[in-house]
């Protein structure tokens, strides 16, 4: 069933959604986003996520630093203006964005990013347009909605370095964003599930998150599904066999060590033994869906 106009009004496609729709977000799939927009899946709560918290707290400071660095580069005063409005594309009404800052007197916006030390390796030098793939769609959709030719991403790194990246508007990106977000939004409106990508590293996590319960229904599998059953069972057996081999090898090494603390190898590596103590704890009640192969009568 299609959602009501009131329900859809609060679930439009935002700037940070585009990377997910395009399959560039390593943390969320289009299917998960679809269910969030449909209201059948609660979004992951990021209110206590430290990077998100830090980014929200530091946004004003990053904007001030960005203005200072831009003023030095342009050799003239630069003023950034906060925008608290929800901006909607005049033609593609499903595209709605919330931008960080506008540059006063310029057709340019600024996106403020607090970049942690682990993520810093994915960013290029200041003065380039080398931002991570999963961030690039965000300024692209901002330029599309605002009809600006350029957008600056201000990245603050490790509390000590400010980098500015100028992203130029690209007609090819405009077309990709319009086409793909339109397709996705039609899925949300009509209740047609987008194609589920089962090739990525989060495939099992996504399926478990989307299909959280059981109806008791029985589904008869086809030949292709039978193939994946054998792939799963073969892989599980190989993993078990490799684990047994690893355990036997480790047992031999530990037997050589006896109660010694360190076993030194010729290449400089070592195997170390030490006593680890953990405090006891009580496991809280929980529930989950278990999925396992049950042998048929012939196998039994």
C-alpha positions as a Markdown table, in Angstrom:
| # | Residue | x | y | z |
|---|---|---|---|---|
| 1 | Unk | 0.0 | 0.0 | 0.0 |
| 2 | Unk | 1.3 | 3.5 | -0.9 |
| 3 | Unk | 2.0 | 5.9 | 2.0 |
| 4 | Unk | -0.3 | 8.9 | 2.6 |
| 5 | Unk | 0.9 | 12.3 | 1.5 |
| 6 | Unk | 1.5 | 13.3 | 5.1 |
| 7 | Unk | 3.7 | 10.2 | 5.7 |
| 8 | Unk | 5.6 | 10.8 | 2.5 |
| 9 | Unk | 6.1 | 14.4 | 3.3 |
| 10 | Unk | 8.6 | 13.6 | 6.1 |
| 11 | Unk | 10.4 | 10.9 | 4.3 |
| 12 | Unk | 11.8 | 12.6 | 1.2 |
| 13 | Unk | 15.3 | 11.8 | -0.2 |
| 14 | Unk | 17.9 | 13.8 | 1.7 |
| 15 | Unk | 21.4 | 14.8 | 0.7 |
| 16 | Unk | 23.0 | 12.1 | 2.9 |
| 17 | Unk | 20.6 | 9.4 | 1.4 |
| 18 | Unk | 22.0 | 9.7 | -2.2 |
| 19 | Unk | 25.2 | 7.8 | -1.5 |
| 20 | Unk | 23.1 | 4.9 | 0.0 |
| 21 | Unk | 20.8 | 4.9 | -3.0 |
| 22 | Unk | 23.8 | 4.7 | -5.4 |
| 23 | Unk | 25.3 | 1.8 | -3.4 |
| 24 | Unk | 28.3 | 3.9 | -2.3 |
| 25 | Unk | 27.5 | 3.9 | 1.5 |
| 26 | Unk | 29.4 | 1.1 | 3.2 |
| 27 | Unk | 27.2 | 1.4 | 6.3 |
| 28 | Unk | 23.7 | 1.2 | 4.9 |
| 29 | Unk | 22.0 | -0.4 | 1.9 |
| 30 | Unk | 19.2 | 1.0 | -0.4 |
| 31 | Unk | 16.9 | -1.8 | 0.9 |
| 32 | Unk | 17.4 | -0.7 | 4.5 |
| 33 | Unk | 16.9 | 3.0 | 3.5 |
| 34 | Unk | 13.7 | 1.9 | 1.7 |
| 35 | Unk | 12.3 | 0.3 | 4.8 |
| 36 | Unk | 13.2 | 3.3 | 6.9 |
| 37 | Unk | 11.4 | 5.6 | 4.5 |
| 38 | Unk | 8.4 | 3.3 | 4.5 |
| 39 | Unk | 8.4 | 3.2 | 8.3 |
| 40 | Unk | 8.9 | -0.6 | 8.5 |
| 41 | Unk | 12.4 | -0.3 | 9.9 |
| 42 | Unk | 13.6 | 2.1 | 12.6 |
| 43 | Unk | 16.7 | 4.1 | 11.6 |
| 44 | Unk | 19.9 | 3.2 | 13.5 |
| 45 | Unk | 20.1 | 5.6 | 16.5 |
| 46 | Unk | 23.3 | 7.7 | 16.1 |
| 47 | Unk | 22.5 | 10.1 | 18.9 |
| 48 | Unk | 25.2 | 8.6 | 21.1 |
| 49 | Unk | 27.7 | 7.8 | 18.2 |
| 50 | Unk | 30.8 | 9.7 | 19.2 |
| 51 | Unk | 31.9 | 10.9 | 15.7 |
| 52 | Unk | 28.3 | 12.1 | 15.0 |
| 53 | Unk | 28.2 | 13.9 | 18.4 |
| 54 | Unk | 31.6 | 15.4 | 17.8 |
| 55 | Unk | 30.6 | 16.6 | 14.3 |
| 56 | Unk | 27.5 | 18.3 | 15.6 |
| 57 | Unk | 29.3 | 20.0 | 18.4 |
| 58 | Unk | 32.2 | 21.1 | 16.3 |
| 59 | Unk | 30.2 | 22.3 | 13.2 |
| 60 | Unk | 30.2 | 26.0 | 14.2 |
| 61 | Unk | 34.0 | 25.9 | 14.9 |
| 62 | Unk | 34.7 | 24.1 | 11.6 |
| 63 | Unk | 32.6 | 26.7 | 9.7 |
| 64 | Unk | 34.6 | 29.6 | 11.4 |
| 65 | Unk | 37.9 | 27.9 | 10.5 |
| 66 | Unk | 36.7 | 27.3 | 6.9 |
| 67 | Unk | 35.8 | 31.0 | 6.5 |
| 68 | Unk | 39.3 | 32.0 | 7.8 |
| 69 | Unk | 41.1 | 29.6 | 5.4 |
| 70 | Unk | 38.9 | 30.6 | 2.4 |
| 71 | Unk | 39.5 | 34.3 | 3.2 |
| 72 | Unk | 43.3 | 33.7 | 3.1 |
| 73 | Unk | 43.0 | 31.7 | -0.2 |
| 74 | Unk | 40.8 | 34.3 | -1.9 |
| 75 | Unk | 42.5 | 37.3 | -0.3 |
| 76 | Unk | 39.2 | 38.9 | 0.7 |
| 77 | Unk | 36.8 | 38.6 | 3.6 |
| 78 | Unk | 34.5 | 35.5 | 3.6 |
| 79 | Unk | 31.3 | 35.3 | 5.5 |
| 80 | Unk | 29.4 | 32.0 | 5.9 |
| 81 | Unk | 25.6 | 32.0 | 6.7 |
| 82 | Unk | 23.8 | 29.2 | 8.5 |
| 83 | Unk | 20.8 | 27.8 | 6.6 |
| 84 | Unk | 18.1 | 26.3 | 8.8 |
| 85 | Unk | 15.6 | 25.8 | 6.0 |
| 86 | Unk | 14.6 | 22.6 | 4.3 |
| 87 | Unk | 15.4 | 23.2 | 0.6 |
| 88 | Unk | 13.3 | 21.4 | -2.0 |
| 89 | Unk | 14.2 | 21.1 | -5.7 |
| 90 | Unk | 11.6 | 23.1 | -7.7 |
| 91 | Unk | 11.1 | 20.3 | -10.2 |
| 92 | Unk | 12.2 | 17.1 | -8.5 |
| 93 | Unk | 10.2 | 17.5 | -5.3 |
| 94 | Unk | 11.4 | 14.3 | -3.7 |
| 95 | Unk | 14.9 | 15.9 | -3.3 |
| 96 | Unk | 15.1 | 17.8 | -0.1 |
| 97 | Unk | 18.4 | 18.9 | 1.6 |
| 98 | Unk | 19.7 | 20.7 | 4.7 |
| 99 | Unk | 22.9 | 22.4 | 4.0 |
| 100 | Unk | 25.5 | 23.5 | 6.6 |
| 101 | Unk | 26.4 | 27.0 | 5.3 |
| 102 | Unk | 26.0 | 29.4 | 2.4 |
| 103 | Unk | 28.8 | 31.7 | 1.3 |
| 104 | Unk | 27.4 | 35.2 | 1.4 |
| 105 | Unk | 27.6 | 36.9 | -2.0 |
| 106 | Unk | 28.7 | 33.7 | -3.8 |
| 107 | Unk | 26.9 | 30.9 | -5.5 |
| 108 | Unk | 28.7 | 28.4 | -3.3 |
| 109 | Unk | 27.9 | 26.4 | -0.2 |
| 110 | Unk | 30.1 | 24.8 | 2.5 |
| 111 | Unk | 29.8 | 21.3 | 4.0 |
| 112 | Unk | 31.5 | 20.9 | 7.3 |
| 113 | Unk | 33.1 | 17.5 | 8.1 |
| 114 | Unk | 34.9 | 16.4 | 11.3 |
| 115 | Unk | 37.2 | 13.6 | 10.0 |
| 116 | Unk | 38.5 | 11.0 | 12.5 |
| 117 | Unk | 42.1 | 9.7 | 12.2 |
| 118 | Unk | 40.9 | 6.3 | 10.9 |
| 119 | Unk | 39.0 | 7.9 | 8.0 |
| 120 | Unk | 41.6 | 10.5 | 7.2 |
| 121 | Unk | 43.4 | 8.0 | 4.8 |
| 122 | Unk | 40.4 | 8.2 | 2.5 |
| 123 | Unk | 40.8 | 11.9 | 1.9 |
| 124 | Unk | 43.2 | 13.6 | -0.5 |
| 125 | Unk | 45.3 | 16.8 | -0.1 |
| 126 | Unk | 43.7 | 20.2 | 0.5 |
| 127 | Unk | 42.9 | 22.1 | -2.7 |
| 128 | Unk | 41.9 | 19.0 | -4.6 |
| 129 | Unk | 38.4 | 17.4 | -5.0 |
| 130 | Unk | 39.5 | 14.1 | -3.6 |
| 131 | Unk | 36.8 | 13.4 | -1.0 |
| 132 | Unk | 35.7 | 9.8 | -0.3 |
| 133 | Unk | 33.2 | 8.2 | -2.8 |
| 134 | Unk | 30.5 | 8.0 | -0.1 |
| 135 | Unk | 30.7 | 11.7 | 0.6 |
| 136 | Unk | 30.9 | 13.0 | -3.0 |
| 137 | Unk | 27.1 | 12.6 | -3.8 |
| 138 | Unk | 26.2 | 14.9 | -0.9 |
| 139 | Unk | 27.7 | 18.1 | -2.3 |
| 140 | Unk | 26.6 | 17.0 | -5.8 |
| 141 | Unk | 22.9 | 16.9 | -4.7 |
| 142 | Unk | 23.3 | 20.2 | -2.8 |
| 143 | Unk | 24.5 | 21.9 | -6.0 |
| 144 | Unk | 21.6 | 20.4 | -8.0 |
| 145 | Unk | 19.0 | 21.7 | -5.5 |
| 146 | Unk | 20.6 | 25.1 | -5.0 |
| 147 | Unk | 21.6 | 25.4 | -8.7 |
| 148 | Unk | 25.2 | 26.3 | -7.7 |
| 149 | Unk | 28.3 | 25.7 | -9.8 |
| 150 | Unk | 30.6 | 24.7 | -6.9 |
| 151 | Unk | 30.6 | 23.5 | -3.3 |
| 152 | Unk | 33.3 | 23.5 | -0.8 |
| 153 | Unk | 33.8 | 20.6 | 1.6 |
| 154 | Unk | 35.7 | 21.7 | 4.7 |
| 155 | Unk | 37.3 | 18.8 | 6.4 |
| 156 | Unk | 38.8 | 19.2 | 9.9 |
| 157 | Unk | 41.4 | 16.5 | 10.7 |
| 158 | Unk | 42.5 | 15.3 | 14.0 |
| 159 | Unk | 42.1 | 18.6 | 15.8 |
| 160 | Unk | 45.0 | 20.2 | 13.9 |
| 161 | Unk | 44.4 | 20.4 | 10.2 |
| 162 | Unk | 41.8 | 22.1 | 8.0 |
| 163 | Unk | 41.5 | 21.0 | 4.3 |
| 164 | Unk | 39.3 | 22.6 | 1.8 |
| 165 | Unk | 38.0 | 20.6 | -1.2 |
| 166 | Unk | 36.2 | 22.4 | -4.1 |
| 167 | Unk | 33.7 | 20.2 | -5.8 |
| 168 | Unk | 32.6 | 21.3 | -9.3 |
| 169 | Unk | 29.1 | 20.6 | -10.5 |
| 170 | Unk | 28.9 | 17.9 | -13.1 |
| 171 | Unk | 26.0 | 17.4 | -15.5 |
| 172 | Unk | 26.6 | 13.6 | -15.5 |
| 173 | Unk | 26.2 | 13.6 | -11.8 |
| 174 | Unk | 23.0 | 15.6 | -12.1 |
| 175 | Unk | 21.5 | 13.0 | -14.4 |
| 176 | Unk | 22.6 | 10.1 | -12.2 |
| 177 | Unk | 21.1 | 11.7 | -9.1 |
| 178 | Unk | 17.8 | 12.6 | -10.8 |
| 179 | Unk | 17.4 | 9.1 | -12.4 |
| 180 | Unk | 18.4 | 7.0 | -9.5 |
| 181 | Unk | 16.6 | 8.9 | -6.7 |
| 182 | Unk | 13.5 | 9.0 | -8.9 |
| 183 | Unk | 13.6 | 5.2 | -9.3 |
| 184 | Unk | 14.1 | 4.8 | -5.5 |
| 185 | Unk | 11.4 | 7.3 | -4.6 |
| 186 | Unk | 8.9 | 5.5 | -6.9 |
| 187 | Unk | 9.7 | 2.3 | -5.0 |
| 188 | Unk | 9.0 | 4.0 | -1.7 |
| 189 | Unk | 5.7 | 5.4 | -3.0 |
| 190 | Unk | 4.5 | 2.2 | -4.5 |
| 191 | Unk | 5.9 | -0.3 | -1.9 |
| 192 | Unk | 8.1 | -2.1 | -4.4 |
| 193 | Unk | 11.3 | -3.3 | -2.7 |
| 194 | Unk | 14.5 | -2.2 | -4.5 |
| 195 | Unk | 16.8 | -4.9 | -5.7 |
| 196 | Unk | 18.7 | -6.5 | -2.7 |
| 197 | Unk | 22.5 | -6.5 | -3.2 |
| 198 | Unk | 23.7 | -9.9 | -1.9 |
| 199 | Unk | 27.3 | -9.5 | -3.0 |
| 200 | Unk | 28.6 | -7.0 | -0.4 |
| 201 | Unk | 30.3 | -7.7 | 3.0 |
| 202 | Unk | 27.1 | -6.6 | 4.9 |
| 203 | Unk | 24.8 | -8.9 | 2.9 |
| 204 | Unk | 24.0 | -11.3 | 5.8 |
| 205 | Unk | 23.7 | -8.4 | 8.3 |
| 206 | Unk | 21.2 | -6.6 | 5.9 |
| 207 | Unk | 19.0 | -9.7 | 5.4 |
| 208 | Unk | 18.9 | -10.3 | 9.2 |
| 209 | Unk | 18.0 | -6.7 | 9.9 |
| 210 | Unk | 15.3 | -6.5 | 7.2 |
| 211 | Unk | 13.6 | -9.9 | 7.9 |
| 212 | Unk | 13.4 | -9.8 | 11.7 |
| 213 | Unk | 10.6 | -12.3 | 12.3 |
| 214 | Unk | 8.9 | -15.4 | 10.9 |
| 215 | Unk | 5.4 | -16.0 | 9.6 |
| 216 | Unk | 5.5 | -19.8 | 9.8 |
| 217 | Unk | 5.1 | -19.9 | 6.0 |
| 218 | Unk | 6.8 | -22.7 | 4.0 |
| 219 | Unk | 8.7 | -21.7 | 0.8 |
| 220 | Unk | 9.8 | -24.4 | -1.8 |
| 221 | Unk | 13.2 | -23.5 | -3.2 |
| 222 | Unk | 14.2 | -23.6 | -6.8 |
| 223 | Unk | 17.4 | -25.0 | -8.4 |
| 224 | Unk | 19.3 | -21.7 | -7.9 |
| 225 | Unk | 18.4 | -21.7 | -4.2 |
| 226 | Unk | 19.6 | -25.3 | -3.9 |
| 227 | Unk | 22.9 | -24.2 | -5.3 |
| 228 | Unk | 23.4 | -21.7 | -2.5 |
| 229 | Unk | 22.5 | -24.3 | 0.1 |
| 230 | Unk | 25.4 | -26.5 | -1.1 |
| 231 | Unk | 27.7 | -23.5 | -1.2 |
| 232 | Unk | 26.8 | -22.6 | 2.4 |
| 233 | Unk | 27.3 | -26.1 | 3.7 |
| 234 | Unk | 30.5 | -26.7 | 1.8 |
| 235 | Unk | 31.9 | -23.4 | 3.0 |
| 236 | Unk | 30.9 | -24.2 | 6.6 |
| 237 | Unk | 32.6 | -27.6 | 6.4 |
| 238 | Unk | 35.8 | -26.1 | 4.9 |
| 239 | Unk | 35.8 | -23.4 | 7.7 |
| 240 | Unk | 35.3 | -26.2 | 10.3 |
| 241 | Unk | 38.2 | -28.3 | 8.8 |
| 242 | Unk | 40.5 | -25.3 | 8.6 |
| 243 | Unk | 39.7 | -24.4 | 12.2 |
| 244 | Unk | 40.5 | -28.0 | 13.3 |
| 245 | Unk | 43.8 | -27.8 | 11.5 |
| 246 | Unk | 44.5 | -24.4 | 13.1 |
| 247 | Unk | 43.7 | -25.8 | 16.6 |
| 248 | Unk | 46.0 | -28.8 | 16.0 |
| 249 | Unk | 48.8 | -26.6 | 14.9 |
| 250 | Unk | 48.3 | -24.3 | 17.9 |
| 251 | Unk | 48.3 | -27.3 | 20.2 |
| 252 | Unk | 51.7 | -28.4 | 19.0 |
| 253 | Unk | 53.1 | -25.0 | 19.4 |
| 254 | Unk | 51.7 | -24.7 | 23.0 |
| 255 | Unk | 53.1 | -28.2 | 23.8 |
| 256 | Unk | 56.5 | -27.0 | 22.8 |
| 257 | Unk | 56.1 | -23.9 | 25.0 |
| 258 | Unk | 54.9 | -25.8 | 28.1 |
| 259 | Unk | 54.5 | -23.1 | 30.7 |
| 260 | Unk | 56.9 | -20.7 | 29.0 |
| 261 | Unk | 55.7 | -17.1 | 28.3 |
| 262 | Unk | 57.1 | -16.7 | 24.8 |
| 263 | Unk | 58.0 | -18.9 | 21.8 |
| 264 | Unk | 60.3 | -17.1 | 19.4 |
| 265 | Unk | 60.3 | -17.8 | 15.7 |
| 266 | Unk | 63.2 | -17.3 | 13.2 |
| 267 | Unk | 61.5 | -14.4 | 11.5 |
| 268 | Unk | 61.3 | -12.4 | 14.7 |
| 269 | Unk | 57.6 | -13.1 | 15.4 |
| 270 | Unk | 56.6 | -14.8 | 18.6 |
| 271 | Unk | 53.7 | -16.6 | 20.3 |
| 272 | Unk | 53.0 | -15.3 | 23.7 |
| 273 | Unk | 51.1 | -16.7 | 26.7 |
| 274 | Unk | 49.7 | -14.6 | 29.5 |
| 275 | Unk | 46.9 | -14.9 | 32.1 |
| 276 | Unk | 43.8 | -12.9 | 31.4 |
| 277 | Unk | 41.3 | -12.3 | 34.2 |
| 278 | Unk | 37.7 | -11.1 | 33.5 |
| 279 | Unk | 35.0 | -10.1 | 35.9 |
| 280 | Unk | 31.8 | -12.1 | 35.9 |
| 281 | Unk | 28.7 | -10.6 | 34.4 |
| 282 | Unk | 25.0 | -11.5 | 33.9 |
| 283 | Unk | 23.7 | -11.8 | 30.3 |
| 284 | Unk | 20.5 | -9.8 | 29.8 |
| 285 | Unk | 17.5 | -11.5 | 28.2 |
| 286 | Unk | 17.5 | -11.3 | 24.4 |
| 287 | Unk | 15.9 | -12.9 | 21.3 |
| 288 | Unk | 17.0 | -13.6 | 17.8 |
| 289 | Unk | 16.1 | -15.6 | 14.7 |
| 290 | Unk | 18.0 | -18.8 | 14.2 |
| 291 | Unk | 18.5 | -20.2 | 10.7 |
| 292 | Unk | 20.1 | -23.6 | 10.2 |
| 293 | Unk | 19.8 | -26.6 | 7.8 |
| 294 | Unk | 17.6 | -29.4 | 9.1 |
| 295 | Unk | 18.3 | -32.8 | 7.5 |
| 296 | Unk | 15.5 | -34.4 | 5.5 |
| 297 | Unk | 14.3 | -38.0 | 6.0 |
| 298 | Unk | 16.6 | -39.3 | 3.2 |
| 299 | Unk | 19.7 | -37.7 | 4.8 |
| 300 | Unk | 18.8 | -39.1 | 8.2 |
